[in-house]
Amino acid sequence: MTTHNAGASSSVWLTQRRIRAHATMLALCLWGVCAIDYATPGLFDRAGNIKFQDFLQFPIAARLIAQGRPTELYDDQVLADGIRAIVGRETNVRLQYFYGPQVALPFIPLLPFRFLTQAGSWVTLSLLIYFACVYLLWRACPCLRPYPGLVFLCAAAYPPLFHFFVRGQLSAVVLACFTAACLAFLARRDLLAGIALGFLIFKPQFLVAVPFVLLFAQAWKILAGLVLSAAAQSAFAFLYFGPTVMRPYLNTLLHSASQPSTAELLYSPIQMHSLRTFWVLLIPWPPAVWTLYILSSLAAITIAAAIWKSSVTRPLRLSALILAAVLVNPHLYIYDLLALAPALLLVADWTLNHAQHPDTPALSWLLYLAFLLPMLGPISRWTHVQLSVPIFAALLWQLWRAQRAAVLTPLSS
């Protein structure tokens, strides 16, 4: 049996009925656990953890700005005191504020409310953003349109969504930026796509790979939009807050970039899903980690740029760009894998449209594993292998193979 025939026969196992059953079980397990854990009254869940604990930093930062104390945004002790004031007692929660000062501004209107109301309002809005993005992407995928129920069931079962919700993070905004870029690029509005990507400067680790991919691919219009957008947001923050606030922010950012382990807790790497932490878990020698991270990141950027420069369809170009952004991101927790949702949807649509393509069976399995394996991150504490990362890399590689295949249907780029 040839490799293609083996892949094709194995892909028959991934039927619509089985995918629906798996997504249903996964959604029931994840959200059932969440409902039981968060059913307790008050600030703490059944495990004794603060509900939506990552959200703590945003109302604290907003209050500092409202009180005219923005210079204290990057003082870890001030943040710890703010957490203690919300909780009402000592806690082992340790957070650092790594965002630009402008990120806290939208949370100022929530200050009159109690913390759980603030956090509940934010995660509710974020869920609306998430499902709105899924809806818009689904509408842009003609081969997925006959399956609205399955698409939204899988969206609800996506493991990073659960982690985003219980932590109260900002990942839905990252997804919104990538979704806006996708929709603009598919509509051939490259400058607008770049502007949408430039908004990611509020979480700059997502922009480590993207400008290089666009530069190597000579995608000048979208790169110009990215630079203009990122520069505009940075200029606004500098003019609004001044150098006395921006200087400590930049110092914090540079320190975390040069020594990322100092910004992470002991078990952070098992919750992360990018190339740097893959090597951190696998090799206990920092110089080798950095060497392998840089080399593998260059490989991911080069492959994504090659895909972008090829005659492959626009959805696959976008998917390659997002995969490279995720892989090269040096500080990517599971909840930030919401950013991968557009790539998963676009590639799924492509596989349905190219059912006879020789790479479709492999792409189907890689999509299935990319969706599921982030949930198994904690086992890497013992195996020292984060299984999701090789799958993301293999998916990027398979996209490169697909664009090189002679039987690829030539569609408009």
Protein Blocks (a to p, Z undefined) as FASTA:
>chain_A
ZZklmmmmmmmmmgfklmmmmmmmmmmmmmmmmmmmmmpgcjbdfkopaehklmmmmmmm
mmmmmnopammmmgmklmmmmmmmmnopacfbdcddfbdfklmmmmmmmmmpcfklmmmm
mmmmmmmmmmmmmmmmmmmmmklmmmmmlmmmmmmmmmklmmmmmnopaklmmmmmmmmm
mmmmmnopaklmmmmmmmmmmmmmlmmmmmmmmmmnopaklmmmmmmmmmmmmmmmmmmn
ommlmmmmmmmmmmmmmmmmlmpcfklmmmgccfklmmmmmpccfklmmmmmmmmmmmmm
mmmmmmmmmmbdfklmmmmmmmmmmmmombbcfklmmmmmmmmmmmmmmmmmmmmbmklm
mmmmmmmmmmmmmmmmmmmmmnopafklmmmmmmmmmmmmmmmpmklccddZZ
